[in-house]
Amino acid sequence: MIEPTIFELSSEGRPGYPLPPLDVPDTPVEQLLSPDVIRTPPHLPEVSEFQVVRHFTRLSQTTFGIDQGFYPLGSCTMKYNPKLNEEIANLPGFADLHPLQSPEHSQGVLQLIYDLEELLKEIAGLDRISLQPTAGAQAEFAGMLMVRAYHQQQSGTARTKVLIPDSAHGTNPASAILAGYKIEVVKSGPDGLVDVEDLKQLVDTDCAALMLTNPNTLGLFEREIVNIAEIVHAAGAQLYLDGANLNALVGMAKPGDMGFDVVHFNLHKTFSTPHGGGGPGAGGLGVKAHLEPYLPAPMVERQGDRYILDQDRPQSIGRVATFFGNVGMLVRAFTYISRLGHTGLQAVSRLAIVNANYIRKRLENHYHIPYNRPCLHECVVSAKDFTSNGIHAWDIAKRLLDYEFYAPTVNFPLIVEEALMIEPTETEPKASLDAFCDAMIAIANEATTNPDLVKNAPHTLAVSRIDEVTAARQLDLRE
Ligand SMILES: Cc1ncc(COP(=O)(O)O)c(C=O)c1O
């Protein structure tokens, strides 16, 4: 366990860096500054450089990150983030650019934003993209505001409800509710896909949109998507794609061709920009032409060989982020896409799919798999067979840490009891997949032969089980 005392390293008179003797008059600060800007000097710890290095190295070892090992957190696409992305984002022209510099002095970054929009248009089969949103969830909210503005403008009413499948991520209903809609839940059928008959019952002229994830959160492709699009459009509603699972489609299929009107991207998932721990993320928002006027303002436009920020967008939902969004993330995503090109992106999806299916097949005799048929980029297994021994999905996730693997996503999607959602991504070699499957199989055996070992895991980490509810409710980030 981490003892609080490891934070108390300061000892008076042992600063890390002695400053050189003053070579200017030692004027009291009160004579230099007005009282209202003088603050009480902060009480900084006095620690040597060596202690600081050891302190942060030790802290880095008490957690688990993608740079340490396999991180199959389903739905989160925790792929390797190539170091080249970092190098490009750290070029002084990008890293030192001040957000208040004028568009005339920010031409390079505006061009990059414009070009990234063009690439995403091509990837998704859409007509226009905004890169302002700073997360998938924020893009969802912006997308729902746009749907609202569109209906309002078309027919004088925003309509009242948004349809969302029971397998959806929690941010979908949250975003639609924040945008003023009520939610109606569409059932999944026995195959784990949208129950089209149920959808038909719910779609009517009150319906503003259907928010769909494809492939869905079970990693299954919605085979009826073209039919679904027709049903939704026939009622005058919009089809929204939660693009969190785009890693299964890039280079192979375009949401625009499937009939989606609005799509969000999670650049921090599909296009390998770093994420976790709350950000910073980047969530593009793409639309078909009829929704373009409602995109967040300003938009980057090209005029000849110059780029401008177009603020004159009277139907826009307005700004959703400061300045240009999380620009550093846009640089990384642009680098990733440009480096891979079409063939590389296609290989990404193919490998992500092969890897998920490999895991599914290796685990199928050891875990219950509720919808056991070829999946796309992730597979969902269930720990329900172990609950009679007091073992839940959560315990298996904790025990995996002892085997030096990060946990899959647990208890999501909600339609799977004791769900463990595994997304290996394309960046893992077969050896890691095998080592992970060996660990999962070993834990399945332990869950039967020595359940306490699993219930009390992890046994090898600096921090064991924490009270997550209290940690979330009484967040204390101070040292
Ligand atoms: C299916 C799905 N939709 C939406 C989101 C929200 O995306 P973000 O975390 O970028 O806000 C997530 C995040 O994990 C997700 O898995």
The ligand as an SDF file (V2000), in Angstrom:
LIG
                    3D

 16 16  0  0  0  0  0  0  0  0999 V2000
  -19.5080    3.5780  -27.1630 C   0  0  0  0  0  0  0  0  0  0  0  0
  -19.0170    4.8730  -26.5840 C   0  0  0  0  0  0  0  0  0  0  0  0
  -19.6690    6.0080  -26.8860 N   0  0  0  0  0  0  0  0  0  0  0  0
  -19.2630    7.1990  -26.4150 C   0  0  0  0  0  0  0  0  0  0  0  0
  -18.1740    7.3140  -25.5830 C   0  0  0  0  0  0  0  0  0  0  0  0
  -17.7950    8.6730  -25.0440 C   0  0  0  0  0  0  0  0  0  0  0  0
  -16.5850    9.0960  -25.5860 O   0  0  0  0  0  0  0  0  0  0  0  0
  -15.5870   10.0500  -24.7940 P   0  0  0  0  0  0  0  0  0  0  0  0
  -14.9740    9.2320  -23.7020 O   0  0  0  0  0  0  0  0  0  0  0  0
  -14.6040   10.4910  -25.8270 O   0  0  0  0  0  0  0  0  0  0  0  0
  -16.3920   11.1910  -24.2590 O   0  0  0  0  0  0  0  0  0  0  0  0
  -17.4680    6.1590  -25.2150 C   0  0  0  0  0  0  0  0  0  0  0  0
  -16.3150    6.2490  -24.3070 C   0  0  0  0  0  0  0  0  0  0  0  0
  -15.7290    5.3110  -23.8700 O   0  0  0  0  0  0  0  0  0  0  0  0
  -17.8940    4.9190  -25.7440 C   0  0  0  0  0  0  0  0  0  0  0  0
  -17.2400    3.7800  -25.4450 O   0  0  0  0  0  0  0  0  0  0  0  0
  1  2  1  0
  2  3  1  0
  2 15  2  0
  3  4  2  0
  4  5  1  0
  5  6  1  0
  5 12  2  0
  6  7  1  0
  7  8  1  0
  8  9  2  0
  8 10  1  0
  8 11  1  0
 12 13  1  0
 12 15  1  0
 13 14  2  0
 15 16  1  0
M  END
$$$$
